[in-house]
Amino acid sequence: EAGVAQSPRYKIIEKRQSVAFWCNPISGHATLYWYQQILGQGPKLLIQFQNNGVVDDSQLPKDRFSAERLKGVDSTLKIQPAKLEDSAVYLCASSLAGTMNTEAFFGQGTRLTVV
Amino acid sequence: GNSVTQMEGPVTLSEEAFLTINCTYTATGYPSLFWYVQYPGEGLQLLLKATKADDKGSNKGFEATYRKETTSFHLEKGSVQVSDSAVYFCALKTGGFKTIFGAGTRLFVKA
């Protein structure tokens, strides 16, 4: 079974530029998550999709971050304009249709450096 | 709100030593509890889970018991190996199906 695919693996941009990350979840997984993991911290949920609808985006900085999941499959996360404090690893994860017991499967992440 | 607190690292042990990584949580209702592991250069992966009180999750020699009375889910292993060196994350999943992670505990195992 193929895992969660993310691209790119690494990205370096200057502040105020824009950047986009792509994620393809495991086939059949209705729930998709984007997390931000700052060095030395645990992953912080940015947004959660159930199929193509947003379930939770309470911690997404909506003035600069946006995400979409067209057709309920793959997803993109965009930052525009980027700030220095956005430097982090952006993790995509997916799980079977939301239940309490199912774990999330993570991609390798995209390491973003804003200079 | 819901949260997870883990012991700070790094934890440095010699091979074959006993490992405990403490994890406590705050949650409304009855969450499911998870331990995830991140090996160097790899993505996060599930290590074990427990979905109700007194359940014990186990995998690869690691164990953790869901203790509702102490709101804890401590990770233990009787004899660690160098290959266990990684970052360990305690996490909970609530009724909203949102998974909340602790800050992570880095483990170094010396040969």
Interface residues (C-beta under 8 A of the other chain):
Chain A: G3 V4 T31 Y33 Y35 G40 Q41 G42 P43 K44 L45 Q48 Q50 V55 D56 L91 A93 S95 G98 T99 M100 N101 E103 A104 F105 F106 G107 Q108 G109
Chain B: V4 P31 S32 F34 Y36 E42 G43 L44 Q45 L46 K49 T51 F89 A91 K93 T94 G95 G96 F97 K98 T99 I100 F101 G102 A103 G104
